[in-house]
Amino acid sequence: MFIKRLIFSSLFIILINTLSFSQYKCIDSFENTSIYSHAFKYLQSHISAPLTDNDFSSIYCAGSILIKKDISNKILWKKQIDKVADELFVTNANSLLATFYYQPSGLQSVQQGFSKIDAQGNVVWAKQIKSTDNNYGFIAKGNNDDIIFTSVNGVSSLVNLVVLDSNASIVKLNKTFKLSLEDGEFLKGIRTVSESKNIYSAIIIEKNTNSPKAITDYLLLLKIDYTTGILLSEVKYLFNDQLIYSDGVHENIFANGLLYENFNFKITEDNMLVIAGRKATNSFDNNRFFVLKCNKDLSISNYFIYKYPQSLSFFYSEDVATLPYISTGGNVLFSNIKDSSKIGISTNNCYYFLTDTSLNLLLNRKQNITETGLNTDGFRLNVVPYLKNNDVGELIYHTYYSQHDSVLHIVNISKDISENTCMGNVSDVDIVIEKPAYIKLPPPEIFNIASPTFILTPYTLISQGEIIEERKFCKQASICDTLKLKGKSDYCLSSPFATFTVYKNPACLRKVKWIVDTTAIKITSIPNDTTVNIKFLKPYHGYISTTFEGCTLKDSIFINVYPVAPWLFLGNDTTICPGKSILLNAGDGFKSYKWQDNSSFQTFSVTTPGDYFVEVTDSCDNIFRDSLIIYPAPVFQLVYPSTLCRYDTASITLNNTLKNYNWFPSNSALIENNILKLFPLSSTVYNISAELFNGCILSDTLLVKVEACPEYIYFPTAFTPNGDGKNDYFKPIVSGSFKQYSFSIFNRFGQKIFSTQNINEGWDGKLHGAYQDTDTYIWICTFRFRNEELKFRKGTVVLVR
């Protein structure tokens, strides 16, 4: 058994080593770090957010300790510089510019200075500030590593702005602005950023009133010319969110648009001004946070409040360590300690959330601090958020007033990695996002006044190595070497919903990322890390893909999304033309076709009359059927006199269901009232055709014989118009062709009762529709045969009833 285990262990090690060289580079190892130092003892929360150096290394500042780590998390150096403070930035040469505090001999007040620290952590120079105003305090990076100092004097309503060169040798700008504030208003806090041409300051103005007791915060934004210090524009905002609370003395205090004085301010790489911070302090309303995004004309682009449940109370020390972190891309990371006891921290949790560049939530997680491996042997605990890039970073915990050596406890976090013990799990409480309205108010009048004297003199500041202990904890490996997407390939819009799942190595902690064409596919939900529910928006032929966040391993399925099956209609029953064919088309969009002869094509060619049908199946397995009858074309047969006397007319009654009649030869013929009249002078073969429908021509051939018939006319002496179809009409019997003809009948009273010039028309024994009695009637007739003279005849006829 031992040998089997040894072999298995060896194979596992070989497998891990092999996977480490995977072309996909999805083998990750996560480990958190605790740093112990005697210098951390009695540290009172003086921790600033780390800095990202130009070479992507990180610089951590905790009280008097500076630690630099490379991109692989290896410590490059650690230094102790006793008086270095929190405000610092990286220069273009990978060195640091930092502030420090000192207490001049004989003075009780603490004053401030500047120092430059090289890329190895050594002090290059330090200079102390001598000024008639000790309120300078916020450092920002300017052009060419200029040092920008700003501060506010709340009582005097002053804003101080000083710009020094990168060596703190030359005062390039020294301005003081006096704000004309209303009674009860004072300046609460300031933050400053700069770009090539302008300096931007965000200032909080607070107003207190007593009847009723109310606190109102305003946000004042200033835009200042970088070179001259001229105030270019200013704007004042009030946000319409209100909170009513009690401080133990006053029952109801109305807090309007609160903004805590410690906030962060940054210009992002898309040239937006982003301000982020808490809404209030430890004592009340500490479950709300805000992010404000502004354009460079000081107009508001977007603004959100992020609100935890009111029952969730966060603890923090009132220091810059509680500030959110704003990345260069505009992501914002907040972190907060939950301490139910305020003293006993063993049950503390950290809640952190991350926004994207549009200020929407990317992460909302909770870390159980003791589960991550943090030694909480300290009086109080704080946490600092840090983004190494736009959405991957760290949480830096620290204790102070410790009975033992305190720690920096560095925990990795990433949106690309699913929830786990080391990085925390999905938060057990939801964050409500609010967007209250705001009011743009007239800003206060601002005046330039004389600035205080500002002198810099050399100062000795010692940088020395520091002994620290680094411990690794909460190690986890993420092996993402398998990715297999599962789901059907064919879908129909009549059932537009689908589910896809992915199989991955259970040891893989990276999040699954779904890649779809959003014009055709909408992700409706992601119930877990390996399942996605989607809705098809339109017909589509393309891929749905999945990958791991931050990894090149990828799998795809080509899917066909067919439109809702069209209505199956072969057409109306129709007639086939002789010698022609009809193409029946069941239409596209179906998965299968089956005709009456079991053929499986979309179309079927008909050449003979008969019954035809098709059965089709769409992509959702719905079955549709249709049929039609193909009738034979009618027989084109004309009834005509086969023999004519010369100069007679062959009259042929035409079928009125046909159209476009043609005949050949085409001379000596015409159509009148749907009767084709032929005038052959000799025996003639006619070819007559007509159109049944477009493209379908029917034809017949007939022979009309013409004979030299004798010419005569004979008048019967009686007729019997009784309707039996025999001898019902009185008219002459004629052989030959007339050029002229007239026939009339009179009764015994000389009244004309019938007249015609048509040789084919006879008298039916009626007068004005009334039957005439049996009697003898007189007729007269004038006629002229072709090539003869006009002749006249008369006589009598007996009508017999």
CORMODA-V624055 format. One record per helix or strand of 3 or more residues. SS is the DSSP state (H for helix, E for strand). FROM is the first residue (numbers start at 1). TO is the last residue. Records with the same first field share a line. If there is no record, write none. Layout:
SS=FROM-TO, FROM-TO
//
This chain:
H=2-20, 38-40, 143-145, 320-322, 493-495
E=27-36, 47-52, 58-62, 65-69, 75-80, 84-90, 96-102, 111-117, 123-131, 138-141, 147-153, 158-164, 171-179, 185-194, 198-210, 213-225, 231-239, 242-245, 253-256, 263-267, 273-278, 288-294, 300-307, 332-338, 349-355, 361-368, 380-387, 392-400, 407-414, 424-426, 432-434, 438-441, 446-449, 454-458, 469-479, 483-486, 490-492, 497-504, 512-515, 521-528, 531-536, 540-548, 554-562, 574-576, 582-585, 592-595, 603-606, 610-617, 623-632, 643-645, 650-653, 659-664, 669-672, 675-678, 684-693, 696-707, 712-714, 733-735, 738-746, 752-756, 775-785, 791-799
//
